């Protein structure tokens, strides 16, 4: 097992889902984990899980911030650096999404998704990169993009656009931070069982559709992603840089699972349920 003893890892969106799973995975391998989230109660829950996994009641600590606000990001990163004295690893994971057709999306919702997913990720990475550079000992970053960076998912236009931009941001950082020996990569998760996907996965039709269209025969768990992130943050991945790595069980081999679909033979009709009801997912 990869050993992260002596390393400090900052994980944004660490209170739930992929962030929580990764926090616990890193803590179990010896890392001191800064759990950053907007909600203090779930950040503290993750801290307790981390300290249990690490058998250490001091290694993990919660930090509350709002990724949509640059000043909040700056304050959080400064607080983490002051508490631990260093930041060696970053999992820039916090994000948001919303299912809505492009023509129906409110401009405020579009702006918020872009602000959190793209701008907020930039804020976090820039602040951490500055501190890694000043320390002079390199570092590793992993950003959460999405399989939607590569393949469209109907009604997730803002989310997919923002995550495609996150992947390109990652590539630029990998190129520009190379001389500082900071590796930057991204993960592109498919459908993982998290708070964001729970409403969909409650629907039995959606469950059947997803399982039938995923070659490994199941949807993903946060632990699946956590193990990949831990690898990319380790020295074992030191020659991987500027890569967006798909982790979706093969869901996108035939295109993205069709949560929603239109019948394009019908002019001026957008019935998102009709074609889905024709799919062999009813029973």
N, C-alpha and C positions, 0 to 999 in steps of 0.2 A: 504494500500500500504506500502511495506517495505520502511523504512526510512534510508537513508545513510548519513544523516547530520553529518558533522565532519569527514567523511571518505574520504580518497584519493584513487582513483582507477586509476591504470595504464592500458591502453588498447593498445596493439600493433596491427598494421594493422588497426588502428582506422579511416583511411581516407575513407574507402568504405565498403560496404557489411555488414557482421556480426559485424565487429568492429565498424563501424559508428552507426549501429542500437543500439548496446549495449552501446556505449558512450552516446547517447541521452537518452536511458532508464535510465541509472545510474544518469545522470545529472538531469533528471526530478524528481528523488527521493532524490535529495539533495546532491549527491556525488560531490566532486571536481574531475574533470576528466583530467588526463594527456593523451592527444591524441598523440600517437607515430606512425609515419608512415615514409616511405621512401620519399614520395612526399609532400613537404611543402604546396602546394596549396590545396590539398584535406584534409590535416590535419587541415588547417585553416577553411575550409568549415565546417568540423565537429565541430570545436570549436564554430563557429557561431551558428550552430544548437543546440549545448549543452547549450550555454548561453541563447538562446531564450527559450528553454524548461525549464530551471531552473529559468528564469527571473532574471538572475544574470550575469553581464558582466565580472566577474573576476574568476569564478569558474573553467573554463576549459582553458587549454593552450596547444598549439601544441609543439611537440618535434620531431625533424627530426633525423632519424637514419637509418642504414643499418643492418638488422638482420643477413646478411651473414658474417658480420665482428665483431669479438668478442670485439675489442677495441671500436667500435662504440656503441655496446650494453652497455658496461661498462660506457661510457661517458654519454649516454642518461639516464640510471638509476640514475647515480650520479647527473645529472642535475635536474631530477624530484625530487629526495630526497632533494636537496638543495633548490629548489623552494618552495616545500610544507612542508618540514620538516618531512615528514613521507610518507610511502606507506603502506596502509592497505589491499588493494585488487589488484589482478592482473588477467587480462584476457589476457593470452598469445595466441594471435589469429593469428598473422601474418603468412602467408604461401604462397606457390605457387604450381602450378601443370601444367602438360602438357600432352595432349593426344598424345601418340605415341606407337606403338608396341615395346615390349622389344628388339627385334632383330634389330630394326631400331633406337633405342634411342642412341643419341650421349653420349659418356662418360661424356662430360662436362655438358650436361643437367642433367644427373643422379646425378653427384656430386653437382650441384647447388641446385637441389631440396632437396637433403639430407642435404646440408649445411644450407639452409634456414629453412626447416621444422623441422628437428631434432636438429642439432647443434645449430642453432639460438634460438630455443625454450629453449634448455638447458641453453644457455648463459643468457637469460633473467630471467629464473626462478632462476638460481643460484645467480645472482646478487641481485634480489629482496629478495630471502630467507635470504641472509646474512644480509640485512638491517632489515628485520622483526625480525630476531633472536637478532640482536644487540639492537633493541628497546625494546624487551621483552614483547610485548603485543599481540603476535600471529598474525594471518592473514588468508586470504583465497586466493586460487589460482584456476583458471579454465583454462585448456588448450584446444585448439581446435584440436581434432583428426578428425575422419571421420567415417561415416558408412562403408567406405572402409577399416577401421581398422579390420572389422569383415568379410566382404564379398568382394570378388574380383570384380573389375570393369575393363573389358578388356580395354587395352591401357592406363591404369592409374597405371601401375605397380610400378613406382618409387614413385608416390604420395601415393598409398595405403601402400607400405612398410614403407615409412617414417612416416605415420600417425599411423600405428600399433606400431612403435617404440615410438612415442610420448605417446601413451596410456600406454605402459609399463614404460616409464619414469615417468609418472604421478603416477603410483602405487608405484614405488620406493620412490618417494618424499613423498607421503602420509605416507608411513611407517617410513621413516627416519626423517621426520619433525614433527612427532606426539608429541614428548616431548616438542616441542616449541609451541604447540597448533596452528599449521598452517595446515589448511585443504586443501587438493589438490584433485580436481576432473577433469574430462574431459567431454566435449560434443562430440557426434558423429553425426554430421549433415548429413542428406541425401541431396537431391538436393534442394538447396535454391537459390532463385533468386538473384544472385550477379553478379559482373563483370566476375567472373570465369565461370559461367554457362550461361551467356547471349548469347554467340554464339550458344550454343546448343538449347536454348529455343526459338531462332528466327525461327528454323526449325519447320514447322507445323507438320511434321511426329513425331518429337521428342516430341512436346507438347502433341500430342494425345497418344503416347506411355506412356509418364510419367503419365499423368492423369489417364489413364486406369489401370496402374499398381500401383497406390498409393491409398490405401484403404480410405483415407480421401477425395479423389477426387480432389486434387490440389497439386501443389508444394509449398514449404515453402517460407516464407518471412523472412527477417532479424529480424523483430519484434518478430516472433515466437521464434527465438533463443535467442534474447535479454532478453526476460522474463525468460527463463530458466537460463541463466547466472546470471541474477540479483538474482534469488532465491538461486542459489548455492553459491553466494558470500555473502549471508545474514546470520544472526544468526539463521534464521528459518531452515537452512540446516546444523546446527552445528554438527549433528550426521551422516552426509553423508560424507564419506571420502574414497578415493581410488576407486571411481566408474567412469566408462565410461558410460554416459547416452545417449542412442540413441534418436535422435529427427529427425525423417524422415517420419512421417505420415504413417508409416507401410510399406514403400517401400521395406524393406529387409525381410519382412515376407515370401516372395516367392523367395528370392534371389534378387540381385541388378537389377534394371531396365537395360535392355540390350541396351545400347547406340550403342554398336557394338557387332556383334556375328558372329561366324564361323559355317560353315557346316562341322562337323567333319567326315563325310563319304567320303570326298574328300582328297586323298593323295596329299601332297605337293602343296596345293592350299590354299591361305589365302585371300579370297575375303570378306572383312568386310561389304560390302554393300548387297551382294546377299541375305543372310538370312533375313536381316532387311526388304528388299523389299517384302519378303514373309509374313511378319507379318501383322496383320489386322490393320495397322496404316495409310494406304494410304488415307482413306477418313473417 
